Amino acid sequence: MANSKYEYVKSFELDDEVMLPNLMLVRIDGRDFSRFSQVHEFETPNDETALNLMNSCSAAILEEFPDIIFAYGYSDEYSFVFKKTSKFYQRRASKILSLVASFFAAVYVTKWKEFFPQKKLEYAPSFSSKVVSCASAEVLQAYLAWRQQDCHVNNQYDTCFWMLVKSGKTINETQEILKDTQKQQKNELLFQKFGINYKTLPELFRQGSCLYKKKVEETVKHDENGNPVKRMRRKAVFVHLENIAGRTFWNEQPSLYNDLGHFTKDIGKIEPDFVRSFQFENKLLPLTWVVVRIDGCHFHRFSEVHEFDKPNDEQALKLMNSCAVAVLEEFEDIHFAYGVSDEYSFVLKKESELYKRQSSKIISAVTSFFTSTYVIQWENFFPNKELKYPPSFDGRAVCYPTYNILLDYLAWRQVDCHINNQYNTCFWMLVKSGKTKTQSQDYLKGTQTREKNELLSRQFGIEYNSLPVIFRMGSSVFRLKEAENGVVSGKEKLEGEVVVDHCNIIERCFWEEHPHILSYS
C-alpha cells in the first residue's frame, strides 16, 4: 500500500529491547486495588476467593504464553518469568508488559462470575506492569526472595492491623500501636491478644503462590479399544513454599534449572543495589506530547472467531469507541483519542505528570483498563454473541516534541485509516463476489486510489465517499467545551462530556475549531 508524507513520525518510536542474555520478567500490580477491594467488600486482611481468582488468572497467563515458565504472586501482584532464551515479541519491553497486563485484566473480568457469582463487578479493574531485567540467575533469585519477603512482611502487618481494627481500635490508634514493631512483637501481639499463632495461618496468605511448568503425564485421547493414550505434557502446577528462592526447590525442578539457570547457594541478605534495579522506572521526556497507541493482539483471528462483518463491523467499532470514552473518563490527563479498526491512540496533555511520566505504568494502566472495559461492555454491543475467549491488546508510548509533529502523527493515523479501509472494502467485495483471497490480492496489487474507487463503482455500485464516515475517517474522542454545547452524533451533549465524532483531523481547521483539546490550560 502507498505511504503518506506523514510516515516520518515513525522515527520517534524508540527501541526498548531487553537484550540477551538477560533474564526477563513482568511484574503486574492491581491499580488502586485498595479501593477495588473495599468497593467489592473483600475480606480483610485476606480474601481467599480473591486470591484464588488472581491465581486462576496467572494459570491462564502460563497457558497463553508458552515462554512464561514460572510465576509468583500474593495479594494483588504477580511476577511472570520468561525462559532465558525467549524472543517473545522480539523482547520489546513495552509490548510484553502491556500484553501481559491486558490479557490478565481480560481474564480477571471473564472469570469474575466464576469466583464471585453473587457479587456484581462494579467497575473495570486494571493493572500496572513493568519489565524487570535480571542479568543472571543470581539476580533473579534475589528478586524472588525480595518479593516473598515483602509478602511475609505485609501479610504479618495487615493481619495485626485488621485484627486490632476489628477489636475496636481506630485506624490511627492501630497505626500507632504497630509503629516500629518488629516481627517477634507482631507475633506476640497476635498470640496474646487474639490467640492466633501466625505460623498456623494458611500458607496461601503467609507465603504467596508459586506456579511453574512441570512435565506431567496426561490422557490425551482413547484408542479404538477404549484404552487411555497418555503423553507427557508441560503443565502449570501450584505450590506454596516457605522459600521460593531456595536452592533445594529450584534445582530439583528440571524445567526451572534448564530454562532459567541454577542457584548455586541459598540467599541471605538481599543486596540493596539489586532492589534499586528492580524498582527502576524509565520516564518519558518532560514537556513532550505523549501518545499511547494500543493495538488488538491477533485480532484477525478474533474477528473471524466472533464472525465480525467484513470489511467493517460497525458494532465492533462502536465497542472500541465506548472503551475509548471510558479511558478518557478514567484518565483526566488524556485529552484526545483517535481510533480505527482494532487500534486506538491516546494523547496525554503536554504537561502531564501521570504516574510521574513512568512509561511502563502509563502504558499498562491504559491498555489493561481498555481491555477489561472491552470485556465488560461486550454484551452491550453483542447481546447475542458469546465472547469465546479473552481479547488482549499491546501498547507503546511515544513522545512527540512539538504540536505540529503531534498533528502529523494523528494525520498519519487517519491517512492510514483511509488507505486501509479503501483497500479492505475492495478486497472483501471481490472475495464476496467469488474470487479467492489470493486472486483478490493480485487483482488489487499496484492499484491507486482512483482505480479502487472506479472498481467499487463499476463492479459493485458502491460510491466510496458515500460509505459511513466511521469507516472512512475513524473515530475521534474528546471533551466538549462550554461554547460547543449542542448536538453531536444525534444527541445533546454538555460541557466536559466526552464525545465521539467522525471528522477530518488531517486538515488544521478541526484543531482551529477545537483549540481547547490540545491547549495548555
Secondary structure, DSSP 8 states (H G I E B T S, - for coil): ----TTGGGGGG----B--TTSEEEEEEEETTHHHHHHHTT--SS--HHHHHHHHHHHHHHHHH-TTEEEEEEETTEEEEEE-TT--GGGGBHHHHHHHHHHHHHHHHHHHHHHH-TTS---S---EEEEEEEESSHHHHHHHHHHHHHHHHHHHHHHHHHHHHHHTT--HHHHHHHHTT--HHHHHHHHHHHH---GGGS-HHHHH-EEEEEEEEEEEEEE-TTS-EEEEEEEEEEEE--S-TT-HHHHHT-HHHHHHH---SS---S--HHHHHHHH---B--TTSEEEEEEEETTHHHHHHHTT--SS--HHHHHHHHHHHHHHHHH-TTEEEEEEETTEEEEEE-TT--GGGGBHHHHHHHHHHHHHHHHHHHHHHH-TTS---S---EEEEEEEE-SHHHHHHHHHHHHHHHHHHHHHHHHHHHHHHTT--HHHHHHHHTT--HHHHHHHHHHHH---GGGS-HHHHH-EEEEE--GGG-EEETTEEE-TT-EEEE----SSTHHHHH-TTTT---
